[in-house]
Amino acid sequence: MSKTNLCNTVVGDKYRIIRPIGAGSFGDIYRAINLQNGEDVAVKVEPVSARHPQLRYEAHVYKSIQNCFGFPMLRYFGIEKNYQIMIIDLLGPSLEDLFSYCRRRFSLKTVLMLADQMLIRIEYLHSRGYIHRDIKPDNFLMGIGRFSPRVYLIDFGLAKKYYDVRTGKHIEYREDKHLTGTARYASVNAHLGIEQSRRDDLESFGYVLIYFLRGSLPWQGLKASNKKQKYDRITERKMSTPIEALCLGFPAEFQMFLNYCRGLRFEEDPDYMYLRQLFRILFRSHHYEYDYEYDWTIRKEIERRAGIDNNYNNNNMANTKIPANKQQQMQQDSTNVHDGLFEKK
């Protein structure tokens, strides 16, 4: 069962693999179809012989966060033909894909619409006792079809249990830890070898928002002769860049957000509502409307009207234009499940 012969393989008794669609942190990902009802799903595979197996653990995390909007549902996990197989809901493009499609810059409105949902996903994961430890645009995907305006959080191979819900005990503070996650978005404390906690996910999330607004971060593209030297240079640049300089030219709320995250203590409970309100009040102060008109939605509609055919249209990045009646239904759905979308005033 190799990459070259996975197509047309049936796994989980009823899912036929169609084609590869990408790779996660620790496994290849394929599109498959449910032979019983025609539903499309995503299949993540990892060799049983993998040096650092992660898929069984990731499936366990998915099982712990089931039945919540904004997280794909775990459909199946098992071992078949020397591979671990995990089947989850099929989702749309990542925010990194959409960022590139939008010429590597998002408008303030799009960033704020995304931020509210992204923060709710992070908060929910934390409420289940886990930290993600790899918050980045690649790990936030949009839904498909009716749920194409909804943001989903994925890829829990690096997630860690920071809190035991049964005992109420937080993990211990430690130092001399190796960097876990993606250096570009890692917190300063993660670079310094300090055990990660909820504050680090939030700081990484803050860098993602600034990345969307600026188009890049000051510590990108640094030259180095090896990985360690590059990580050291990123750490140095990140620590020497004042938050006010990083957020220069953007609303003060982003600086306030990052200052708050960096000021959190290791075990401190973040005030998620305060953080969401920062951005919700900013959203309303600009008289924006939560209409699901993201930058890529507008761009795709413009290209459609101009008759432009492009890779975005051909690679399952469609379905982001939602008719008015669907918008209304999505708003009702969001209200019913407390998805955190902005209320219209």
HUNOR-V590568 format. One record per residue. SS is DSSP state (A for helix, B for strand, O for the rest). Layout:
ss->SS
ss->SS
This chain:
ss->O
ss->O
ss->A
ss->A
ss->A
ss->O
ss->O
ss->O
ss->O
ss->B
ss->B
ss->O
ss->O
ss->O
ss->B
ss->B
ss->B
ss->B
ss->B
ss->B
ss->B
ss->B
ss->B
ss->O
ss->O
ss->O
ss->O
ss->B
ss->B
ss->B
ss->B
ss->B
ss->B
ss->B
ss->O
ss->O
ss->O
ss->O
ss->O
ss->B
ss->B
ss->B
ss->B
ss->B
ss->B
ss->B
ss->B
ss->O
ss->O
ss->O
ss->O
ss->O
ss->O
ss->O
ss->A
ss->A
ss->A
ss->A
ss->A
ss->A
ss->A
ss->A
ss->A
ss->A
ss->O
ss->O
ss->O
ss->O
ss->O
ss->O
ss->O
ss->O
ss->O
ss->B
ss->B
ss->B
ss->B
ss->B
ss->B
ss->B
ss->O
ss->O
ss->B
ss->B
ss->B
ss->B
ss->B
ss->B
ss->B
ss->O
ss->O
ss->O
ss->O
ss->B
ss->A
ss->A
ss->A
ss->A
ss->A
ss->A
ss->A
ss->O
ss->O
ss->O
ss->O
ss->O
ss->O
ss->A
ss->A
ss->A
ss->A
ss->A
ss->A
ss->A
ss->A
ss->A
ss->A
ss->A
ss->A
ss->A
ss->A
ss->A
ss->A
ss->A
ss->A
ss->A
ss->A
ss->O
ss->O
ss->B
ss->B
ss->O
ss->O
ss->O
ss->O
ss->O
ss->A
ss->A
ss->A
ss->B
ss->B
ss->B
ss->O
ss->O
ss->A
ss->A
ss->A
ss->O
ss->O
ss->O
ss->B
ss->B
ss->B
ss->O
ss->O
ss->O
ss->O
ss->O
ss->O
ss->B
ss->B
ss->O
ss->B
ss->B
ss->O
ss->O
ss->O
ss->O
ss->B
ss->B
ss->O
ss->O
ss->O
ss->O
ss->O
ss->O
ss->O
ss->O
ss->O
ss->O
ss->O
ss->O
ss->O
ss->O
ss->O
ss->O
ss->O
ss->A
ss->A
ss->A
ss->A
ss->O
ss->O
ss->O
ss->O
ss->O
ss->O
ss->A
ss->A
ss->A
ss->A
ss->A
ss->A
ss->A
ss->A
ss->A
ss->A
ss->A
ss->A
ss->A
ss->A
ss->A
ss->A
ss->A
ss->O
ss->O
ss->O
ss->O
ss->O
ss->O
ss->O
ss->O
ss->O
ss->O
ss->O
ss->O
ss->A
ss->A
ss->A
ss->A
ss->A
ss->A
ss->A
ss->A
ss->A
ss->A
ss->A
ss->A
ss->A
ss->A
ss->O
ss->O
ss->A
ss->A
ss->A
ss->A
ss->O
ss->O
ss->O
ss->O
ss->O
ss->A
ss->A
ss->A
ss->A
ss->A
ss->A
ss->A
ss->A
ss->A
ss->A
ss->A
ss->A
ss->O
ss->O
ss->O
ss->O
ss->O
ss->O
ss->O
ss->O
ss->A
ss->A
ss->A
ss->A
ss->A
ss->A
ss->A
ss->A
ss->A
ss->A
ss->A
ss->A
ss->A
ss->A
ss->O
ss->O
ss->O
ss->O
ss->O
ss->O
ss->O
ss->O
ss->O
ss->A
ss->A
ss->A
ss->A
ss->A
ss->A
ss->A
ss->A
ss->A
ss->A
ss->A
ss->A
ss->O
ss->O
ss->O
ss->O
ss->A
ss->A
ss->A
ss->A
ss->O
ss->O
ss->O
ss->O
ss->O
ss->O
ss->O
ss->O
ss->O
ss->A
ss->A
ss->A
ss->A
ss->A
ss->A
ss->A
ss->A
ss->A
ss->A
ss->A
ss->A
ss->A
ss->O
ss->O
ss->O
ss->O
ss->O
ss->O
ss->O
ss->O
ss->O
